[in-house]
Amino acid sequence: MRRDLDHHEGQRVSRRRLIAGVGSIGLAGLLAACGRDDGAVTTSTGETVTPQATAGTSGDLAALFADANTCTLTASTTQGPYYFDADKIRRDIREDRPGTRLRVAIRVQDSEKCAPLPNAVVEIWHCDAAGLYSGAEGQSTGGGAPGGTPPSGAPGGGPGGTPPSGAPGGGPGGTPPSGAPGGGAPGGGSEGEAADLTPTDDKRYLRGAQVTNADGIVEFVTVWPGWYRGRTVHIHAMVHVNNNRVLTTQVMFDEALNTKVFAAAPYATHTGRDTFNDKDNIYADSMLMKIVEDGDGYLGVINFSADSDRDGA
């Protein structure tokens, strides 16, 4: 994973405090700590601390995960064109991004032992309501204007999928914007490997990492992802164990809920969505989050089964 500090020159806000009064660490330090027996790491202030995992699992999560239990190896995708080490160890990744609140809970299991995988580092990243990715706003123009060509394997020559009953749209979706993923699977696919991005701006919204607790669970607070042309609504995720990337995947959302969320601000002004789950070239039913209402937003849970020792089992 790239550690070039020149790529992280932007404002570092909401970085997770490890112990009250002690400076924080970035992703590199967190990965190093989670891979050592004592778990200790030197922070940016020069002190030695031990990173703390996500708090214990609440009752609502335990019940939801009981219905999502699986030890089938989670499907891998490439990381897509917009991944980089954002150096953001935090639960709340929203920063200034508006949108419907979404609480994301991910349980990581060892695929061979069918048991929780504690002390794994989970990163997530996704676009905002307008389809923009932080660190790559210039490249991810949000799908608001046509340009470029459809990616290989994606639907072309018209709409990228049929909206569900009652969904907005129905007209031609057009082609992906210039700078949108192309030439392969957009946003991360099942073929090839994407290199880590060199950020082109100092924004870091909607990116973060957390450490799994004893139940293998991490939680994030974010907003419902937006969309860009050529892809359905999704969140990217990456799991690190012992400083190794053991799983890179994506999670998706039920189209009825996408329709409901996108009817309200700030999503409603971003029109012309062209690709839905049924025509997305990466979507699989196993990638769907289990979603329930949660106060003024939603709670989504999903189980990741990772090959932690990378032996193919």
Secondary structure, 3 states (H helix, E strand, C coil): CCCCHHHHCCCCCCCCCCCCCCCCCCHHHHHHHHCCCCCCEECCCCCEECCCCCCCCCHHHHHHHHCCCCCCCCCCCCCCCCCCCCCCECCECCCCCCCCEEEEEEEEEECCCCEECCCCEEEEECCCCCCCCCCCCCCCCCCCCCCCCCCCCCCCCCCECCCCCCCCCCCCCCCCCCCCCCCCCCCCCCCCCCCCCCCCCCCCCCEEEEECCCCCEEEEEEECCCCCCCCCCEEEEEEEECCEEEEEEEEECCHHHHHHHHCCCCHHHCCCCCECHHHCCCCCHHHECEEEEECCEEEEEEEEEECCCCCCC
